[in-house]
Amino acid sequence: MKKVGFLILIVGVMLASCKSTKKAAQTPFEPATQQTTTTTAAPKVFSVPEAKETAPAAASDKPISVRKESISFTQPEDQTQNSFFVIIGSFSSLDNAKNFRQTLISEGFTPIILQSGTGYYRVCVDSFKNEASARQRVQQIRQGYPKYADVWLLIKE
């Protein structure tokens, strides 16, 4: 009997707590209207500077990312004595790197695929003996091919 009474009490509390206390609005909504009788303008609390026509920041303004890694060449004929490589793509799968290489060839690049010591396949579009030439090539790619704005520099360890 106690269980039944307790159960009725619980159900009663649950039903009482589910009631909404919000009341419906008595008057219909009327949007605020602007008063036109005032002749003086209200003081501004803050001001926003006028937007100036400026060109968006060029991709060449972005700093060049540089990494040092040990690398090996996937094709023996691609081997070079250069130490600075311009990397345009990085993949964990060799098949994906080869597909991207074909895309780059159709765009006029002569890419090679490097395998880094970290296990990634790096798609390289140029290599240089000095860093200044490599950085200049990175800037050229960023300006000429905005979709490759994330091109970076790899230094052979």
C-alpha positions in Angstrom: 0.0 0.0 0.0 2.9 2.3 0.8 4.3 1.7 -2.7 1.1 2.6 -4.4 0.8 5.8 -2.4 4.4 6.7 -3.1 3.9 6.1 -6.8 0.8 8.3 -6.9 2.7 11.0 -5.1 5.5 10.8 -7.7 3.1 10.9 -10.6 1.3 13.9 -9.1 4.5 15.8 -8.6 5.6 15.1 -12.2 2.3 16.3 -13.6 2.3 19.4 -11.5 5.9 20.3 -12.6 5.2 20.0 -16.3 2.8 22.9 -16.4 4.0 26.0 -18.2 3.9 29.2 -16.3 4.2 31.4 -19.4 1.1 33.3 -20.5 0.2 34.2 -24.0 0.6 37.8 -25.0 -2.6 39.8 -24.7 -1.8 42.4 -27.4 -0.6 41.7 -30.9 3.0 42.5 -31.8 3.7 46.0 -33.2 7.1 46.8 -34.5 8.8 49.9 -33.1 8.4 53.0 -35.2 11.1 55.6 -35.7 10.3 59.1 -34.4 10.7 61.8 -37.0 9.9 64.7 -34.8 13.4 65.2 -33.5 15.6 67.5 -35.4 18.9 66.8 -33.6 20.8 63.6 -34.1 21.6 61.4 -31.1 25.3 61.4 -30.1 27.2 58.4 -31.2 28.5 56.1 -28.6 31.3 54.9 -30.8 32.5 55.3 -34.3 33.6 52.8 -36.9 36.3 53.8 -39.3 35.3 53.9 -43.0 36.3 50.8 -44.9 39.2 51.6 -47.3 39.7 49.9 -50.6 42.7 47.8 -50.0 44.0 44.8 -51.9 43.8 41.6 -50.0 47.1 40.4 -48.6 49.0 38.5 -51.2 50.0 34.9 -50.6 53.6 36.0 -51.0 53.3 38.0 -47.8 52.8 34.8 -45.8 56.1 33.5 -44.3 57.7 30.5 -45.9 57.4 27.3 -43.8 60.8 25.5 -43.6 61.4 21.9 -42.4 64.6 19.8 -42.2 64.1 16.1 -43.0 66.1 13.2 -44.2 64.8 12.2 -47.6 65.2 9.5 -50.3 64.2 9.6 -53.9 61.5 7.3 -55.1 63.0 7.2 -58.6 66.8 6.8 -59.0 66.8 9.0 -62.1 65.4 11.9 -60.0 68.4 12.1 -57.7 70.2 15.4 -57.3 72.9 16.9 -55.1 70.7 19.9 -54.2 69.8 20.5 -50.6 66.7 22.8 -50.9 63.4 21.4 -52.2 60.2 23.3 -53.0 57.4 21.1 -51.7 53.9 21.6 -53.2 52.2 18.5 -51.7 52.6 15.9 -49.0 50.9 12.5 -48.9 50.9 9.4 -46.7 50.1 7.3 -49.7 52.4 6.9 -52.7 49.4 6.4 -55.0 48.0 9.8 -54.0 51.4 11.4 -54.5 51.6 9.9 -58.0 48.1 11.1 -58.9 49.0 14.6 -57.7 52.2 14.5 -59.7 50.2 13.8 -62.9 48.0 16.8 -62.1 51.1 19.0 -61.7 52.6 17.7 -65.0 49.4 18.8 -66.8 49.8 22.3 -65.3 53.4 22.6 -66.6 55.5 21.6 -63.6 58.2 18.9 -63.6 57.6 17.3 -60.2 59.5 14.5 -58.5 58.4 12.4 -55.5 60.6 12.2 -52.4 60.1 10.0 -49.4 60.9 11.7 -46.1 62.2 10.0 -43.0 58.8 10.6 -41.4 57.1 8.3 -43.9 55.4 10.9 -46.0 55.7 11.2 -49.7 56.7 14.8 -50.6 55.9 16.1 -54.1 58.7 18.5 -55.1 58.5 20.9 -58.1 62.1 22.3 -57.9 65.3 21.8 -56.1 68.2 24.2 -55.5 71.7 24.4 -54.1 71.1 27.6 -52.2 68.3 28.7 -50.0 67.8 32.2 -51.6 66.9 30.7 -55.0 64.6 28.2 -53.4 62.8 31.0 -51.5 62.5 33.0 -54.7 60.9 30.0 -56.4 58.4 29.6 -53.6 57.4 33.2 -54.0 57.0 32.8 -57.8 54.7 29.8 -57.3 52.6 31.6 -54.7 52.1 34.6 -57.0 51.5 32.6 -60.2 49.4 29.8 -58.7 47.3 31.1 -55.8 45.8 27.6 -55.2 49.3 26.4 -54.2 49.8 29.2 -51.7 50.8 26.6 -49.0 54.0 25.6 -50.9 56.9 25.2 -48.5 60.6 24.6 -48.3 62.3 21.3 -47.3 66.0 21.3 -46.3 67.8 18.0 -46.8 69.5 16.7 -43.6 
